[in-house]
């Protein structure tokens, strides 16, 4: 496994450098490096690395979600509250509805199977979107209107909504959905439970840090450790049908520390930024390694057409969700583009319907089609979506003048550098 990790690191660093030379986000190169090294191409990665890949991707996602939480100020959230709520529900519903109508026509699926496919496709990818929004926050692009915060908050809730909808649709299809009303009610319960848990734990961590004053590196590791436990708790509770949104809980930890002491939050964010250099490589390389090109090829032209038409419907829902907001047409277009990429959720749940059908002795043709289209959505939207977001951030968002915020961040970075010198 060590050799596979070395191959990933070296190839991803080269790909990151090469793609940035052509003004393409480095994460696109890392995705392609993962595809190249994975089973879809050269198949150089050891099996044990792929087995633990889900856990490694989860840890990397925790790191970037924590950084996102440290960018979620109360002031910014107050600006985007209504639009964030609309963006959490409306675009996904538009996409699911479009796939439900088009699935029987283009792929020969039943209506219920098409709804299931729509739920697989309906989630935006936090792995692609969150790092880009964190970067725009740091660059102060669109922050006067809280645009990166809007996308961060809405995308996190969007994932919760879509995953719950997926479990409901799968339960109906396989005949195991006896508690569907509870699952539907679980959407708001999961969001509230995750937010409250994160706020409580964030407050507790802040008190510990304030009292014992450990080094920033140890604070960052403590926050990461607690967040990983939250994600594991979320998986256990999901198995018991107890609503809980661990991703929102993780972001809430960063939010409450930012509220209590901004300098500490920026200091921790700087430390997490260093960890993210490695975590980003692991996340995107292993997401790429999950891609099965033969499955994408099975979807063919009809699958690609379905994905693209569903994105058109999703974009319409995204645009409608921003109407009545103070955003300009250019800024609304940025939000639309930011809501296009698919990767993390589709890689996680794309094969679940096939496995569920096989386990119950049901025909698996529909499950194979759902998996193929899910993979197709990643291939089509993850690289192009990442590039499009990077372009849109520079072309459509204005850089805001925020001297006080810049000064606070500079002070935190200076403190971080001094501490590094002491550690050396």
C-alpha positions as a printed NumPy array, in Angstrom:
array([[  0.   ,   0.   ,   0.   ],
       [  2.929,   2.347,   0.687],
       [  4.047,   2.017,  -2.945],
       [  0.525,   2.875,  -4.165],
       [  0.451,   5.958,  -1.936],
       [  3.824,   7.043,  -3.305],
       [  2.56 ,   6.621,  -6.875],
       [ -0.547,   8.669,  -6.085],
       [  1.421,  11.483,  -4.448],
       [  4.028,  11.78 ,  -7.198],
       [  1.61 ,  11.538, -10.119],
       [ -0.919,  13.907,  -8.511],
       [  1.738,  16.523,  -7.78 ],
       [  2.881,  16.349, -11.4  ],
       [ -0.706,  16.501, -12.659],
       [ -1.472,  19.43 , -10.345],
       [  1.533,  21.368, -11.68 ],
       [  0.802,  20.511, -15.319],
       [ -2.897,  21.374, -15.253],
       [ -2.295,  24.655, -13.443],
       [  0.18 ,  25.599, -16.195],
       [ -2.795,  25.451, -18.583],
       [ -5.029,  27.408, -16.152],
       [ -7.064,  24.32 , -15.238],
       [ -7.71 ,  23.558, -11.516],
       [ -5.182,  21.12 , -10.146],
       [ -7.905,  18.879,  -8.709],
       [ -8.94 ,  18.034, -12.29 ],
       [ -5.475,  16.636, -12.863],
       [ -5.691,  14.676,  -9.622],
       [ -9.006,  13.149, -10.722],
       [ -7.436,  12.034, -14.005],
       [ -4.376,  10.727, -12.153],
       [ -6.664,   8.576, -10.001],
       [ -8.466,   7.262, -13.079],
       [ -5.109,   6.472, -14.728],
       [ -3.731,   4.619, -11.696],
       [ -7.02 ,   2.887, -10.833],
       [ -8.745,  -0.253, -12.125],
       [-10.201,   1.656, -15.08 ],
       [ -6.763,   2.099, -16.716],
       [ -3.344,   0.89 , -15.493],
       [ -4.678,  -0.814, -12.334],
       [ -1.513,  -0.005, -10.351],
       [ -3.165,   0.616,  -6.988],
       [ -3.018,  -2.164,  -4.424],
       [ -6.308,  -3.732,  -3.429],
       [ -5.858,  -2.887,   0.26 ],
       [ -5.615,   0.824,  -0.569],
       [ -8.895,   0.679,  -2.481],
       [-10.473,  -1.179,   0.449],
       [ -9.59 ,   1.613,   2.885],
       [-10.218,   4.235,   0.222],
       [-13.675,   5.106,   1.569],
       [-12.237,   5.893,   5.003],
       [ -9.39 ,   7.949,   3.534],
       [-11.831,   9.93 ,   1.377],
       [-13.987,  10.505,   4.447],
       [-11.037,  11.888,   6.437],
       [-10.032,  14.173,   3.561],
       [-13.614,  15.411,   3.265],
       [-13.64 ,  16.15 ,   7.009],
       [-10.57 ,  18.367,   6.596],
       [-12.116,  20.514,   3.879],
       [-15.509,  20.695,   5.609],
       [-13.782,  21.967,   8.745],
       [-12.068,  24.641,   6.681],
       [-15.462,  25.518,   5.254],
       [-16.867,  25.831,   8.767],
       [-14.128,  28.272,   9.689],
       [-15.353,  30.458,   6.8  ],
       [-19.058,  30.432,   7.815],
       [-19.515,  33.665,   9.716],
       [-22.865,  34.53 ,  11.269],
       [-23.003,  37.755,   9.27 ],
       [-22.593,  35.909,   5.974],
       [-25.177,  33.274,   6.908],
       [-27.694,  35.983,   7.811],
       [-27.301,  37.431,   4.319],
       [-28.029,  34.154,   2.517],
       [-30.487,  32.365,   4.801],
       [-33.548,  32.167,   2.53 ],
       [-31.592,  31.537,  -0.675],
       [-29.536,  28.804,   1.022],
       [-32.733,  27.054,   2.096],
       [-34.203,  27.253,  -1.413],
       [-30.958,  26.034,  -2.991],
       [-30.916,  23.084,  -0.593],
       [-34.221,  21.755,  -1.981],
       [-35.314,  23.272,  -5.308],
       [-32.436,  22.367,  -7.715],
       [-32.36 ,  18.744,  -6.567],
       [-36.147,  18.449,  -6.909],
       [-35.972,  19.856, -10.451],
       [-33.251,  17.365, -11.362],
       [-35.05 ,  14.386,  -9.83 ],
       [-38.272,  15.373, -11.621],
       [-36.445,  15.679, -14.954],
       [-34.784,  12.267, -14.599],
       [-38.121,  10.723, -13.558],
       [-39.662,  11.941, -16.826],
       [-36.685,  11.262, -19.104],
       [-35.533,   7.929, -17.646],
       [-38.344,   5.83 , -19.168],
       [-37.913,   7.544, -22.541],
       [-34.121,   7.463, -22.87 ],
       [-33.113,   4.423, -20.823],
       [-36.211,   2.238, -20.679],
       [-36.423,   2.404, -16.897],
       [-39.686,   2.366, -14.987],
       [-40.835,   5.594, -13.371],
       [-39.798,   4.419,  -9.905],
       [-36.406,   3.276, -11.179],
       [-36.004,   6.689, -12.804],
       [-36.838,   8.398,  -9.505],
       [-34.15 ,   6.259,  -7.879],
       [-31.657,   7.303, -10.552],
       [-32.676,  10.943, -10.083],
       [-31.912,  10.685,  -6.379],
       [-28.468,   9.243,  -7.17 ],
       [-27.733,  12.107,  -9.563],
       [-29.406,  14.864,  -7.53 ],
       [-26.609,  15.719,  -5.081],
       [-23.926,  18.311,  -5.731],
       [-20.392,  17.134,  -4.957],
       [-18.909,  18.593,  -1.751],
       [-15.496,  17.244,  -2.741],
       [-15.413,  19.528,  -5.774],
       [-17.491,  22.486,  -4.592],
       [-16.287,  23.026,  -1.013],
       [-12.547,  23.487,  -1.771],
       [-13.383,  26.004,  -4.486],
       [-15.703,  28.01 ,  -2.207],
       [-13.119,  28.025,   0.587],
       [-10.591,  29.396,  -1.89 ],
       [-12.956,  32.141,  -3.035],
       [-13.638,  33.064,   0.593],
       [ -9.9  ,  33.378,   1.193],
       [ -9.545,  35.482,  -1.955],
       [-12.518,  37.619,  -0.824],
       [-14.398,  36.966,  -4.079],
       [-18.122,  37.573,  -3.713],
       [-17.893,  37.729,   0.072],
       [-19.648,  41.103,   0.337],
       [-22.872,  39.294,  -0.566],
       [-21.861,  36.018,   1.079],
       [-21.877,  34.082,  -2.193],
       [-19.28 ,  31.394,  -1.306],
       [-21.019,  30.957,   2.06 ],
       [-24.355,  30.61 ,   0.271],
       [-23.045,  27.755,  -1.867],
       [-21.25 ,  26.097,   1.066],
       [-24.316,  26.064,   3.319],
       [-26.791,  25.107,   0.601],
       [-24.625,  22.31 ,  -0.828],
       [-24.245,  20.69 ,   2.601],
       [-28.005,  20.614,   3.2  ],
       [-28.598,  19.549,  -0.422],
       [-26.593,  16.383,   0.206],
       [-28.627,  15.543,   3.308],
       [-31.923,  16.042,   1.457],
       [-30.898,  13.969,  -1.555],
       [-29.438,  11.082,   0.46 ],
       [-32.612,  10.831,   2.561],
       [-34.734,  10.974,  -0.61 ],
       [-32.563,   8.215,  -2.09 ],
       [-33.083,   5.965,   0.934],
       [-36.855,   6.537,   0.729],
       [-36.979,   5.721,  -2.994],
       [-34.805,   2.63 ,  -2.533],
       [-37.016,   1.477,   0.343],
       [-40.137,   1.772,  -1.801],
       [-38.498,  -0.009,  -4.75 ],
       [-37.184,  -2.956,  -2.728],
       [-40.249,  -3.206,  -0.491],
       [-38.315,  -2.381,   2.679],
       [-39.675,   1.126,   3.22 ],
       [-42.084,   0.546,   6.102],
       [-40.948,   3.7  ,   7.901],
       [-40.979,   6.134,   5.019],
       [-42.825,   8.861,   6.936],
       [-40.122,   8.75 ,   9.595],
       [-37.41 ,   9.032,   6.97 ],
       [-39.08 ,  12.038,   5.361],
       [-39.482,  13.706,   8.741],
       [-35.827,  12.877,   9.309],
       [-34.632,  15.534,   6.837],
       [-35.198,  18.541,   9.138],
       [-34.409,  16.431,  12.193],
       [-31.065,  15.375,  10.734],
       [-30.14 ,  18.972,   9.91 ],
       [-31.095,  20.263,  13.369],
       [-29.427,  17.336,  15.184],
       [-26.216,  17.801,  13.202],
       [-26.117,  21.56 ,  13.749],
       [-26.828,  21.334,  17.491],
       [-24.269,  18.562,  18.017],
       [-21.606,  20.506,  16.129],
       [-22.321,  23.698,  18.061],
       [-22.107,  21.905,  21.411],
       [-18.868,  20.113,  20.531],
       [-17.383,  23.258,  19.022],
       [-18.13 ,  25.198,  22.21 ],
       [-16.573,  22.437,  24.31 ],
       [-13.444,  22.349,  22.168],
       [-13.118,  26.125,  22.334],
       [-13.274,  26.051,  26.15 ],
       [-10.608,  23.345,  26.262],
       [ -8.356,  25.248,  23.877],
       [ -8.903,  28.492,  25.762],
       [ -8.101,  26.913,  29.127],
       [ -5.115,  24.696,  28.279],
       [ -3.807,  26.669,  25.265],
       [ -2.278,  23.776,  23.268],
       [ -0.288,  24.45 ,  20.122],
       [ -2.324,  25.187,  17.014],
       [ -1.17 ,  21.922,  15.43 ],
       [ -2.553,  19.938,  18.354],
       [ -5.777,  21.941,  18.259],
       [ -6.196,  21.125,  14.583],
       [ -5.578,  17.427,  15.191],
       [ -8.077,  17.419,  18.058],
       [-10.735,  19.042,  15.861],
       [-10.061,  16.533,  13.079],
       [-10.28 ,  13.612,  15.524],
       [-13.603,  14.756,  16.94 ],
       [-14.964,  15.341,  13.425],
       [-13.991,  11.851,  12.271],
       [-15.823,  10.425,  15.287],
       [-18.879,  12.462,  14.269],
       [-18.813,  10.989,  10.771],
       [-18.523,   7.472,  12.177],
       [-21.374,   8.208,  14.568],
       [-23.456,   9.385,  11.629],
       [-22.911,   6.078,   9.831],
       [-23.946,   4.1  ,  12.915],
       [-27.052,   6.226,  13.433],
       [-27.981,   5.929,   9.759],
       [-27.955,   2.149,  10.095],
       [-30.413,   2.529,  12.991],
       [-32.65 ,   4.954,  11.034],
       [-31.833,   7.772,  13.466],
       [-31.644,  11.126,  11.635],
       [-28.293,  12.863,  11.949],
       [-26.28 ,  14.962,   9.468],
       [-22.58 ,  14.538,  10.342],
       [-21.326,  16.836,   7.562],
       [-23.338,  19.725,   8.97 ],
       [-22.09 ,  18.88 ,  12.475],
       [-18.486,  19.072,  11.246],
       [-19.034,  22.491,   9.66 ],
       [-20.823,  23.729,  12.797],
       [-17.68 ,  23.054,  14.857],
       [-15.72 ,  25.508,  12.739],
       [-18.598,  27.992,  12.772],
       [-18.832,  28.212,  16.572],
       [-15.062,  28.582,  17.037],
       [-15.089,  31.388,  14.447],
       [-17.9  ,  33.091,  16.366],
       [-16.098,  32.85 ,  19.693],
       [-12.61 ,  33.839,  18.562],
       [-11.845,  34.784,  14.989],
       [ -8.073,  34.714,  15.403],
       [ -8.186,  31.132,  16.696],
       [-10.415,  30.091,  13.789],
       [ -8.041,  31.594,  11.212],
       [ -5.086,  29.965,  12.94 ],
       [ -6.777,  26.558,  12.817],
       [ -7.819,  27.127,   9.214],
       [ -4.19 ,  27.838,   8.305],
       [ -3.096,  24.564,   9.906],
       [ -5.863,  22.667,   8.13 ],
       [ -4.73 ,  24.303,   4.9  ],
       [ -1.361,  22.591,   5.267],
       [ -2.993,  19.221,   5.997],
       [ -5.277,  19.766,   3.   ],
       [ -2.281,  19.68 ,   0.635],
       [ -2.025,  15.924,   1.302],
       [ -5.721,  15.325,   1.937],
       [ -6.664,  16.879,  -1.414],
       [ -4.408,  14.432,  -3.247],
       [ -5.938,  11.464,  -1.431],
       [ -9.522,  12.652,  -1.896],
       [ -9.47 ,  13.359,  -5.616],
       [ -7.134,  10.53 ,  -6.594],
       [ -9.308,   7.97 ,  -4.817],
       [-12.507,   9.474,  -6.222],
       [-10.917,   9.091,  -9.657],
       [ -9.903,   5.522,  -8.853],
       [-13.576,   4.735,  -8.174],
       [-14.538,   5.618, -11.74 ],
       [-15.355,   2.619, -13.931],
       [-14.983,   3.714, -17.518],
       [-16.578,   0.518, -18.822],
       [-19.661,   1.29 , -16.742],
       [-19.77 ,   4.816, -18.116],
       [-19.454,   3.44 , -21.64 ],
       [-22.457,   1.182, -21.024],
       [-24.599,   4.255, -20.425],
       [-23.757,   5.405, -23.942],
       [-25.214,   8.413, -25.69 ],
       [-28.597,   8.049, -23.988],
       [-27.001,   8.16 , -20.545],
       [-24.926,  11.219, -21.418],
       [-27.998,  12.947, -22.857],
       [-29.941,  12.196, -19.678],
       [-27.186,  13.638, -17.469],
       [-26.938,  16.825, -19.534],
       [-30.71 ,  17.366, -19.743],
       [-31.008,  16.781, -15.997],
       [-28.344,  19.442, -15.444],
       [-30.366,  21.869, -17.557],
       [-33.362,  21.252, -15.27 ],
       [-31.145,  21.599, -12.206],
       [-29.769,  24.881, -13.506],
       [-33.293,  26.207, -14.005],
       [-34.099,  25.322, -10.388],
       [-30.89 ,  26.968,  -9.188],
       [-31.63 ,  30.165, -11.113],
       [-35.192,  30.307,  -9.755],
       [-33.882,  29.846,  -6.21 ],
       [-31.771,  32.989,  -6.505],
       [-34.559,  35.219,  -7.834],
       [-35.468,  37.93 ,  -5.343],
       [-31.951,  37.898,  -3.91 ],
       [-29.57 ,  40.88 ,  -4.179],
       [-27.362,  38.889,  -6.567],
       [-26.703,  40.235, -10.045],
       [-27.251,  38.107, -13.147],
       [-23.511,  37.345, -13.289],
       [-23.485,  36.223,  -9.66 ],
       [-26.564,  34.041, -10.2  ],
       [-24.779,  32.428, -13.127],
       [-21.852,  31.682, -10.813],
       [-24.184,  29.899,  -8.369],
       [-25.699,  27.905, -11.237],
       [-22.251,  26.769, -12.383],
       [-21.197,  25.936,  -8.822],
       [-24.143,  23.567,  -8.509],
       [-23.182,  21.36 , -11.487],
       [-20.356,  18.975, -10.403],
       [-21.068,  15.378,  -9.395],
       [-18.525,  13.095,  -7.742],
       [-18.495,  12.192,  -4.055],
       [-22.114,  11.238,  -3.431],
       [-22.502,   9.5  ,  -6.79 ],
       [-19.365,   7.433,  -6.148],
       [-20.703,   6.516,  -2.698],
       [-24.269,   5.501,  -3.562],
       [-24.197,   4.758,  -7.303],
       [-23.711,   1.021,  -6.758],
       [-26.128,   0.711,  -3.817],
       [-29.282,   0.017,  -5.9  ],
       [-27.5  ,  -2.742,  -7.826],
       [-26.308,  -4.367,  -4.588],
       [-29.774,  -4.069,  -3.013],
       [-31.453,  -5.64 ,  -6.051],
       [-28.957,  -8.511,  -6.167],
       [-29.315,  -9.155,  -2.427],
       [-33.102,  -9.53 ,  -2.781],
       [-32.965, -11.706,  -5.895],
       [-34.491,  -8.989,  -8.075],
       [-33.526,  -8.391, -11.731],
       [-30.374,  -6.268, -11.738],
       [-30.538,  -4.659, -15.192],
       [-31.951,  -1.413, -13.78 ],
       [-29.263,  -1.335, -11.08 ],
       [-26.538,  -1.74 , -13.685],
       [-28.021,   1.139, -15.696],
       [-28.187,   3.373, -12.598],
       [-24.54 ,   2.627, -11.782],
       [-23.454,   3.307, -15.363],
       [-25.235,   6.677, -15.504],
       [-23.873,   7.628, -12.048],
       [-20.341,   6.983, -13.296],
       [-21.121,   8.87 , -16.494],
       [-22.207,  11.887, -14.416],
       [-18.852,  11.906, -12.603],
       [-16.859,  11.615, -15.826],
       [-18.816,  14.418, -17.495],
       [-19.216,  16.894, -14.649],
       [-16.417,  16.549, -12.081],
       [-13.501,  17.762, -14.259],
       [-15.496,  20.22 , -16.38 ],
       [-17.431,  21.482, -13.347],
       [-14.235,  22.145, -11.401],
       [-12.752,  24.045, -14.334],
       [-15.982,  25.991, -14.88 ],
       [-16.216,  27.014, -11.208],
       [-12.61 ,  28.221, -11.23 ],
       [-13.284,  30.255, -14.372],
       [-16.579,  31.628, -13.053],
       [-15.039,  32.692,  -9.748],
       [-12.507,  34.833, -11.546],
       [-14.801,  36.126, -14.284],
       [-18.139,  36.584, -12.513],
       [-17.311,  37.445,  -8.899],
       [-15.749,  40.704,  -7.766],
       [-12.926,  40.796,  -5.256],
       [-14.084,  42.611,  -2.108],
       [-12.029,  45.114,  -0.15 ],
       [-11.963,  43.895,   3.432],
       [ -8.912,  45.321,   5.165],
       [ -9.921,  44.24 ,   8.643],
       [-10.478,  40.649,   7.582],
       [ -7.196,  40.592,   5.718],
       [ -5.385,  41.998,   8.732],
       [ -6.896,  39.381,  11.023],
       [ -5.938,  36.591,   8.667],
       [ -2.419,  37.973,   8.245],
       [ -1.995,  38.128,  12.023],
       [ -3.141,  34.52 ,  12.336],
       [ -0.759,  33.388,   9.603],
       [  2.116,  35.287,  11.217],
       [  1.355,  33.591,  14.55 ],
       [  1.229,  30.259,  12.74 ],
       [  4.626,  30.86 ,  11.146],
       [  6.185,  31.82 ,  14.489],
       [  4.835,  28.68 ,  16.085],
       [  6.279,  26.585,  13.271],
       [  9.666,  28.147,  13.933],
       [  9.358,  27.26 ,  17.62 ],
       [  8.431,  23.683,  16.791],
       [ 11.47 ,  23.394,  14.529]])
